[in-house]
Amino acid sequence: MRAWQVHQLGEPREVLRLQEVPDLEPAAGRLVVRVRGAAANFPDVLMCRGEYQVKPGLPFTPGVELCGEVVALGEGVTGFAVGHRVIGASVLPAGGFAEYAVMDPATTFPAPAGLDDAEASSFYIGYQTGWFGLHRRAQLQAGETLLVHAAAGGVGSAAVQLGKAAGARVVGVVGGPDKADVAQALGADVVVDRRSEDFVAVVKEVTDGRGADVVYDPVGGEAYQRSTKCIAFEGRILVVGFAGGDIQSAALNHALVKNYSIVGLHWGLYNQHDPAAVRKCHDELSKLAADGLATPLVSERLDLGGVADGLQRLADGTTVGRVAYVP
């Protein structure tokens, strides 16, 4: 089978090689799937660089999120059958940027019928992260104002749709007019191009000075620091990631004086601490997908040969919407 492999660490375009590798055999408690779609995620970039908290041994195939068709079941696997269309996480080192991948039944779910393979491959990490962040951690309420950074990116785009589905007013922050169009297509009520506008001023204007009730921040750095200037009384800032490259320090005296909360979100830990909640979340998200309220906006569908270039463009911040490999 063919698979992209990382033999040394660095930028995706420089270290990924498309190679012939041995066919996969299912170990006990594992599934082998034919990859029908694999979405590009920022953790894939960080793993190529050796900067992610998960550091698979070399060589490895990235692609942490995918849609696949079950082709073989390891000993002890129940609840799945050959031919089932599924979504979820890959089991590294056999990730999704290949013809076949390995999955764990504990993090594998039925693919929503209304989503095509590219959309389904983009429906696991970003949407689960958004659901847990907005509903479990931030307790977003209908009528509140939600500020989403990187609103045209993989994680931010899901938060925009989920915020709208929850009845919030959504302000999306993006970088450039192309990304502004994406955020509008996703349903954001207000879109701010940070290259030409000050999101702090816009948020204060549209909330009559109150500020955002919830800030969804997968960027960090300056985006976080400036968000503290437009957070509402009893607002919640969700720290989702640091795609901007800078890990900020929080001024706790400022949180005290303005009476807001700084809330961390590491969604992957729920698979360990509350797997039943993860499955409930999948059911809720599937209902939203069936109702047309949650559909990943896949802007690019790549063949296998285009994966390294697509992942590098994600690393460089030049992609809009979701980018997915589809055989």
C-alpha positions in Angstrom: 0.0 0.0 0.0 1.0 3.6 -0.4 1.5 6.0 2.6 3.1 9.3 3.4 5.8 8.8 6.0 7.9 11.0 8.2 11.5 9.8 8.6 12.9 13.0 10.1 11.4 16.0 11.7 10.8 19.3 10.0 8.3 21.2 7.8 5.7 18.8 6.2 6.7 19.5 2.6 10.4 18.8 3.5 10.0 15.6 5.5 7.0 13.8 4.1 7.7 11.0 1.6 5.1 9.0 -0.4 6.2 5.4 -0.2 5.2 1.8 -0.6 4.9 0.2 2.8 3.7 -3.2 4.0 0.0 -3.9 4.1 -1.6 -3.4 7.5 -2.8 -6.4 9.6 -5.3 -5.7 12.5 -3.8 -6.2 15.9 -6.0 -7.4 18.7 -8.6 -4.7 19.6 -7.9 -2.7 16.4 -9.6 -2.0 13.1 -8.1 -1.7 9.7 -9.9 0.7 7.4 -9.7 1.7 3.8 -9.3 5.5 3.9 -12.2 7.3 2.3 -11.1 10.7 3.5 -8.6 12.2 5.9 -8.7 15.8 7.0 -5.6 17.9 7.6 -5.3 19.1 11.2 -2.7 21.3 12.9 -1.6 18.5 15.2 -0.4 16.7 12.0 1.8 19.7 11.3 3.1 19.8 14.8 3.9 16.1 14.8 5.9 16.5 11.6 7.9 19.2 13.4 8.2 17.2 16.6 6.4 19.9 18.5 3.2 18.0 19.5 2.6 16.4 22.9 2.2 13.1 21.1 5.5 12.1 19.5 5.2 8.9 17.5 8.4 7.0 16.7 9.9 7.4 13.3 8.9 6.6 10.7 5.2 7.3 11.0 2.2 8.3 8.9 0.4 11.4 10.0 -3.4 12.0 9.6 -5.0 12.0 13.0 -8.6 12.2 11.7 -10.3 10.2 9.0 -13.4 8.6 7.4 -12.8 5.0 6.5 -14.5 1.7 5.5 -13.8 -1.2 7.8 -11.9 -4.0 5.9 -10.6 -6.1 8.8 -11.2 -6.6 12.5 -8.7 -7.6 15.1 -9.3 -10.2 17.8 -11.9 -9.1 20.3 -13.4 -6.3 18.3 -17.2 -6.1 18.5 -19.8 -3.6 17.4 -18.3 -3.2 13.9 -18.4 -5.2 10.7 -16.5 -5.2 7.4 -18.1 -2.6 5.2 -19.1 -0.2 7.9 -18.4 3.5 7.1 -16.8 5.1 10.2 -15.1 8.3 11.4 -12.7 8.9 14.2 -9.1 8.9 15.2 -6.3 7.0 13.6 -3.9 4.9 15.7 -0.4 6.1 15.0 2.0 5.3 13.4 -0.6 4.2 10.9 -2.4 7.5 10.3 -4.9 8.5 7.7 -2.6 9.9 4.9 -2.4 6.6 3.3 -4.5 4.1 1.4 -5.3 2.2 4.7 -5.1 3.1 8.3 -5.6 1.7 11.8 -8.3 2.8 14.2 -9.3 2.0 17.8 -12.9 1.0 18.4 -13.1 3.3 21.4 -12.5 6.4 19.2 -14.4 5.2 16.2 -18.0 6.2 15.4 -20.6 5.7 12.6 -20.2 8.3 9.9 -23.2 10.6 9.6 -25.1 9.5 6.5 -25.7 13.0 5.2 -22.0 13.9 5.0 -19.8 12.9 2.1 -16.4 11.3 2.8 -14.4 14.6 2.9 -17.0 16.2 5.2 -17.2 13.2 7.4 -13.4 13.0 7.7 -13.5 16.6 9.1 -16.3 16.0 11.6 -14.5 14.4 14.5 -11.8 16.5 16.2 -13.0 20.1 15.4 -16.6 19.5 16.1 -16.1 17.4 19.2 -13.7 20.1 20.5 -16.2 22.8 19.7 -19.1 21.0 21.4 -17.2 20.2 24.6 -15.7 23.7 24.7 -18.9 25.6 24.1 -21.3 23.4 26.0 -19.4 21.6 28.7 -16.7 24.1 29.5 -18.1 27.5 28.7 -21.8 26.7 29.2 -22.7 28.9 26.2 -26.3 30.1 26.4 -28.8 31.2 23.6 -28.6 35.0 23.1 -25.0 35.3 24.3 -22.2 36.7 22.1 -19.5 34.3 21.0 -16.2 35.6 19.7 -14.4 33.0 17.5 -10.8 33.4 16.5 -9.5 31.8 13.3 -13.2 31.4 12.3 -12.3 30.1 8.9 -9.9 27.4 10.2 -10.7 23.8 11.0 -11.4 24.3 14.7 -12.8 27.8 14.5 -15.2 27.0 11.6 -16.8 24.2 13.7 -17.2 26.6 16.6 -19.0 29.1 14.4 -21.6 26.6 13.3 -22.1 25.1 16.8 -22.4 28.6 18.3 -25.1 29.5 15.8 -26.9 26.1 16.4 -26.9 27.0 20.1 -28.6 30.3 19.5 -25.6 32.6 20.1 -24.6 35.7 18.2 -21.3 34.8 16.6 -18.5 37.2 15.8 -15.8 35.6 13.7 -12.2 36.9 13.4 -10.3 36.0 10.3 -7.2 37.1 8.4 -8.0 38.2 4.9 -11.0 38.7 2.6 -11.1 35.1 1.3 -11.4 33.8 4.9 -14.0 36.5 5.6 -16.1 34.9 2.9 -15.7 31.5 4.5 -16.8 32.8 7.9 -19.9 34.4 6.4 -20.8 31.2 4.6 -20.5 29.3 7.9 -23.1 31.7 9.4 -21.2 34.2 11.5 -23.3 37.2 12.2 -20.4 39.6 12.2 -17.0 39.0 10.5 -13.9 40.9 11.4 -10.8 40.9 9.1 -8.0 41.4 11.7 -5.7 42.7 9.0 -7.9 45.8 8.5 -10.1 46.0 11.6 -9.8 45.9 15.4 -11.9 43.1 16.7 -11.9 44.6 20.2 -13.6 47.8 18.9 -16.1 45.8 16.8 -17.1 43.5 19.7 -17.6 46.5 21.9 -19.7 48.2 19.3 -22.0 45.3 18.5 -22.5 44.5 22.2 -23.1 48.1 23.3 -19.9 48.0 25.3 -20.7 44.8 27.2 -18.2 42.6 25.4 -18.2 38.9 24.4 -19.7 36.4 26.8 -17.5 33.6 25.4 -14.2 33.8 23.5 -13.2 30.7 21.6 -9.4 30.9 21.1 -7.4 28.3 19.2 -4.7 31.0 18.3 -3.2 32.2 21.5 -0.6 35.0 21.9 -1.9 38.4 20.9 -5.3 37.1 20.0 -5.7 36.0 23.7 -4.2 39.2 25.1 -6.5 41.4 23.1 -9.5 39.3 23.9 -9.2 40.2 27.5 -10.0 43.8 26.5 -13.4 42.9 25.2 -14.5 40.1 27.5 -17.8 40.6 29.2 -18.5 40.6 33.0 -18.6 36.9 34.0 -17.3 36.1 30.5 -15.4 32.9 29.7 -12.2 32.7 27.6 -11.7 29.2 26.2 -8.0 28.4 25.7 -8.2 25.8 22.9 -4.7 26.0 21.3 -1.8 28.1 20.2 -1.8 28.0 16.4 -0.3 31.5 16.4 2.9 30.0 17.8 3.0 32.1 21.0 1.9 30.7 24.4 0.6 33.6 26.3 0.8 34.3 30.0 -2.4 35.2 31.8 -2.6 38.2 34.0 -4.6 36.8 36.9 -5.1 40.2 38.5 -6.9 41.3 35.3 -9.2 38.2 35.4 -9.9 39.1 39.1 -10.6 42.8 38.4 -12.9 42.2 35.4 -14.5 39.0 36.9 -14.0 36.7 33.9 -12.9 33.0 33.7 -10.0 31.5 31.8 -11.0 28.0 30.9 -8.7 25.4 29.5 -9.9 22.7 27.0 -7.9 19.6 26.2 -10.7 17.6 24.4 -8.6 14.5 24.0 -8.7 13.9 27.8 -12.4 13.2 27.6 -11.6 9.9 25.8 -9.9 8.8 29.0 -12.0 10.5 31.7 -15.5 10.4 30.3 -15.8 8.3 27.1 -19.6 8.0 27.5 -19.7 11.8 27.1 -17.7 11.6 23.9 -20.2 9.1 22.4 -23.1 11.3 23.6 -21.4 14.2 21.9 -21.2 12.3 18.7 -24.9 11.5 18.8 -25.7 15.2 19.4 -23.4 16.3 16.5 -24.9 13.7 14.2 -28.4 15.1 14.8 -27.1 18.6 14.0 -25.6 17.2 10.8 -28.8 15.5 9.9 -30.7 18.8 10.4 -28.2 20.7 8.2 -26.8 22.7 11.1 -23.3 21.3 11.2 -21.6 20.6 7.9 -17.8 21.0 7.5 -16.9 23.4 4.8 -14.3 21.5 2.8 -12.6 23.9 0.5 -10.1 21.5 -1.0 -10.2 17.8 -1.8 -6.7 16.5 -2.5 -5.6 13.2 -4.0 -3.0 11.2 -2.2 -0.1 12.9 -4.1 -1.2 16.4 -2.9 -1.2 15.7 0.8 2.3 17.1 1.6 1.7 20.4 -0.2 -1.8 20.7 1.4 -0.4 20.1 4.9 2.3 22.6 4.3 -0.2 25.3 3.3 -2.1 24.6 6.5 1.1 25.1 8.4 1.7 28.4 6.6 -1.8 29.6 7.4 -2.8 30.0 3.8 -5.7 27.5 3.7 -9.4 28.4 4.1 -12.1 26.0 5.4 -11.1 22.4 5.7 -8.5 20.6 3.5 -9.0 16.8 3.1 -7.4 14.0 1.2 -10.0 11.9 -0.7 -8.9 8.9 -2.7 
